[in-house]
Amino acid sequence: MFELKATSKNARLGVLTTRHGKAETPFFMPVATKLAVKLISSKDLKDLGLKSIISNAFILYLEPGLPLIKKAKGVHNFMNYQNVIFTDSGGFQMASPAFLESINEKGVSFRSPIDNSKHFITPEKDMEIQQSLQSDVAMALDYMPKFEDNYECIKESVNITYEWAKRCKKAHTDKKQLLFGITQGGTFNDLRKKSSELICGLDFDGYAIGGLGMGEGSELLHKAVKNSIQYMPKNKPRYLMGIGSVKDIVQGISNGVDIFDSCYVTRHSRHHVVFTREGEVRINKQKFKNDFNPLDKNCTCFVCKTYTRAYIYHLIKINELTWKRLVTWHNLYFVRELIDEIKTKIKEDKFDSFYKNFMKKWK
């Protein structure tokens, strides 16, 4: 299921095997909440070399609904994407007042923002949904607290997440679908330790670090990641949920993380942010009006080979929405290429020098 191939300091290179093929770690998953990465088609994902995405099981359960996806014979056929698909449990929606009604030890009560209908999701129901979707990797149902919640509330989320994880593991019967457990604990060291030990004691196929990227800031984020990882087994994949800025990905890999997902890349692309080897650039600034360089001089994506900064700036100014797709393409390609370079550095045991140089340059 997971084979660790090489390490360089704490950075790891491995292979995750699923029923839709293998994915070399570390890797980044674009978010396809409703089985669509914004502005990017299934063919684009293939052309970009992106071999994994993540969707949201609860959202798909609401719309288009399980009967339609069953009729299509699973999420892969429905969106015509035959690589690795993760499905999140819906735990993230607990942080949204548009969805959440109430939480107790039995499960979570959601309200659909589509038609205002009520849905009570138990760990057993969640496993039923994700197995019906036929994703490659399902996530156990977890109770994700908010960053501003107090210690007692986050302690409760750790305990409930553990009880739900046991029920998810018992209810999960699809042997071809991998099941990952999720740890919680906020930014409290003792709760991160407790949650990691409890969840890892259940022998899932992989382990996720949840409940971060919610306003705690970079320093507390990576401290929490370190506190979680030190209690996780080395022979299982480690997944940092919801984290996707370039700097955080590189720093996460340096801490021993294998898998990342976030809407950061695609969302920032639609807000004029371009990734370059020197850092993030806002392409809507007037200084780019006469800049006939590519978005990133070191990039080999089709956007950088074909268009200039001046042209992208022009598209923005005339409100020609093509620019959003072009920047999204470039940024996804950039992240994939950067991680591929990191894999090479891990194989050569040169990650540490790469990391120091990258962190010095990135702005």
N, C-alpha and C positions, 0 to 999 in steps of 0.2 A: 504493500500500500504506500509506504513512504521509505525511501532509501536515502540516507545521508551519504553524499559522494565526496565532499571536501569541506574543509573549514579553513578560515584564515582569521586568527584571533577569535572573536565571537561570531563573525559572519559565517554563514553556512550556505552550501550548495547541495541541493537534493533533487529527488524526483518523486512527484506525487502521481500515483497510478489510479485512474478512475475508469469507469465503464465507457467513457468517451475518450480514452487515450491518456497520454502522460503529459504532465506539465512540469517543466524544470523550475525549481525554486531557487532564488526568490522570484516572485512574480506579483504584478499589480493587476487588479481586476477593475475595469470600468464598471460603473453602476448602471445596470439596465433594470431599474425598478419594475417597469411594466413590460419587460422583454424588449426594450429598445434603448440603446445608448443614444442620447440626444444628438441629432444631426449625423449619426453614423449608422450605416446599414450593416447587416450581417456579412455581406461581401466585403465591406470596408474593414471590418474586424479581421477577416482572413487576410486581406491585403496588407494590413498594418502589422500582421504577425502576432495579434493578440489572441491567445489560446485559452482565455478564461474570462468569465464575466460573473457578476452576481445580480440576482433578481430578488424580489421580495415576495415570499410565499403568501402572506396575508393579503397584500394588495392584489395579487393574481387571483386569489380566492374570491375577492370582491368583484373584480373585473379583469379579464373577461369571464371568469368563473371556471370551476373545475370541469363541468360537463363539456365545455368547448375544448379545453386543453386535452381532456381524455379522448375526445373525438379526433383531435389532431395527433394523438399517440405521443403526448408528452411535449415539454417545452422546447426541446431541441428541434423537433419537426415543425412545431408551430411557427418558430422564428427562423427556421432554416439555418441553424448554427450547430455544427456537429462537434464542437469542442467542449471544454469543461464549463459547466454551469453550477454555481453555488446558489442556494436559496436561503435567505435569511428568514428567521422564524416570525418576524413581526415585532420582536422586542423593541426595536428602535421607535416604533409608533407609540410606545408607552410614554415617551418624552413629549408627545404632541397632544395638546388639549383638543385638537380637532378630531382625534381618534379615541383617546382614553376616557373611559367611564369610571372604572374601579379595578383594583387588584386585591386578590386575597390568595390564600394558600392553594385554593382549588384551581384558580386560573385568572384570566384577565377578561374584563368586559370592555369591548370596543364598540364605538359608534362609527358607522360608515359615513364619510363625508360625501359619498355619492348620492345616497338616498335616505340617510339618517337612520338606517336599520341598525339593530343591536345584534352583536355577535359575542358569545361567550366562548373564548378559546382556552382549552385546557392543554396540557402537554400531549395528551393522547390525541386530541383533535388536531393539534399542530403537526404531529407526526403523520397522521392520516392525510393531511393536506399536502405535505412535502413529498410523501411517497406517491401520491396521485400525480404530482407534477413531473415525477421521474427525473429530478435533478441529480447531478453527480454527487454533490455534497450538500447535506442538510445540516442546518444549525439547530441545536437544542433550544427550546423556548427559555428565555432568560428574563429576569426582571431588571431592566436598565433604569437606574435612578438618575436624577438630574445632578449636575455638578454642585449646585447650591444646597442640595439636601444635607441634613445634619448626619452626624455619626450613627445615631440609632437607626435612622431611615436606611442608610446604606448598609448597615449591619443586617437589617431585615431583608434587604434585597439579596445579600449574599446567602442567607439561609434559605429563602424561598427559591432562588436560582438553583441551589443544590438539590432541594426536594423535587423541583420540576425536572432537573437533569436526570435524576434516577428514574422518574416516570417516563421521560422521553426515551431513555435507553431501553426500558422494558417494552415500550409500545412500538419501537422501531424494529421492523421485521424484514425489510428489504436488504438482503445481504450484498446486493450490488451497489447500493447507495451508501456512501460514507457518511458518518455522523460525527460532527464536532461538538464538543462541549464548550461553553462560554464561561469565563471567569469574570467576576465583578470585584468591587471593593473601593471604587472611587480613587482618591489619592491618599488613602490611609494605609500605611505600610502593613499593619497587623491584619487588616481585612483583605488586602491583596494576597498576603501569605495564606491566610485561612482559605480563601476561595480557591486559589490555585491548588492547594493540597487536597481540598475536598473534591473538586471537579476532576483533577488528574487521577484521583483514587478510583474513579469509575471506569477507567480504561476506554476512553473514546478513541476514535480514529485520528483525531487531531484536537488541538486546543486553541481557543480564541481568547484574546484579551479585549473585553468589552467595556463600555461605559466611559470611554475617553474621547478627546476631541470635542468636548462640550463646554469649553471655556476655561479649562484649567491652565492653559499656557504651556509652552514647550518644555520648560524645566520640570514642572510637575508631571507632565505627560510621560517623559522618558524615564523619570524616576519610578513612576508606577509600572512602566513596562519592564524595567530591570527587576523590580520587586516581584513581578509576576513570573517572569521567565526563569528565575533561579530555582523555582520549585516545579518546573515542568520537565518531563523526560526528554532526553536528547534524541530519542528515536521516533518522535512524533512531530508532525508539522505544527508550527506556531503562527497564528494568524492575528494580526493587529487590526481590529475592525474600525472602519470609518476614518482611517488616517491616510492621506494621499498627497500632501504637499511634497514637493521634490526633496526639500531638506529633511522633512520628517521621515520619508521613505529611506533615504540614505542613512540617517541616524538610527532608524529602526533596524535596518540590516546590520548595522554595527553592534546592536544590542542582541542580535540573534533571532530576529523575526524573519519568517519565511514568506508570508503572504500578506498583501495589503489590498484594501478597497477604499474607494472614496469617490464622491461626486466633485471633489476639489478640482480635478484636472478639467473636466468638461464644463463645470460651472464657471470657473475663472476664465476659460477660453471665451465664453460668451460675455465676459465683462472686460474685454480688451487686454487680458494678461497673456503674454507670450513667454514661454520658457526658453532660456538660452544658457550656455555653459557658464556665463557670468552671473546669472540670476534671472529674476522676473523683470520683464519690460512691459510697460503699458503702451500699446501700439497706437492708441488714439491721441497721443500727444503731438502737437504741431511740428515738433522737431523732426518727425519722421516724414513730413510732406515731401522732402527732396532727398530722402535716403533710399538709394537704389541698391542697397545690400539685401541679401535674403534675411528672413526673420532671424536665423542663426547661421553664421558663416560656417560653422562646423557640422551643420545638419545636412543629411542626404535625402530627406523626405521629398516627395514630389512637389510640395508647396514651396520649399526653399529652393528647389531646382528650377521652378517655373515662375515664381512671383517675387516681387520686391516689397520691402517695407512701405515704400511710397505708394504702391498699388493697393496694398491692404488698407493703408490709411485712407486712400481715396474711396475705397468701397464703404468704409465706415462713415465717411463724411456725406456720401450720397445716399446713405441708408440702404445700400444693397446688401441683403442679408447673407450673401455668399461668403462674406468675410468670416462669419461665425463658424461655418463648416471648415473653412481653410485653416483657421487658427486651432480649432478643435483637433483636426487631423494632425497638424504639426505637433501639438502638445502631447497627444497620445503616443505618437511616434517617438518623440523626445524621451518620454518616460520609459518606453519599452527599450530603446537603444541604450539609455543610461544603465538600466538594470542588466542588460546583456553585457555591457562593459564590466559591470561589477562582478558578474559571474566569472568572467575571464580573470579578473584580478583575484578572486577567491581561489580559482584553480591554480593560479601561479603563486599563491600565498603572498600577494602584494596588496591586499585590501587596505591595510593600515596606512600605507603611504598615499594611496588613492584617496582615502577618507580625509586625511589631514589636508591634502591639497584641495579637495573639493570644498570642504567647510571654510577654508581660507578665502576661496574665490567667490562663493555663492552669496549673492545679495538679494 
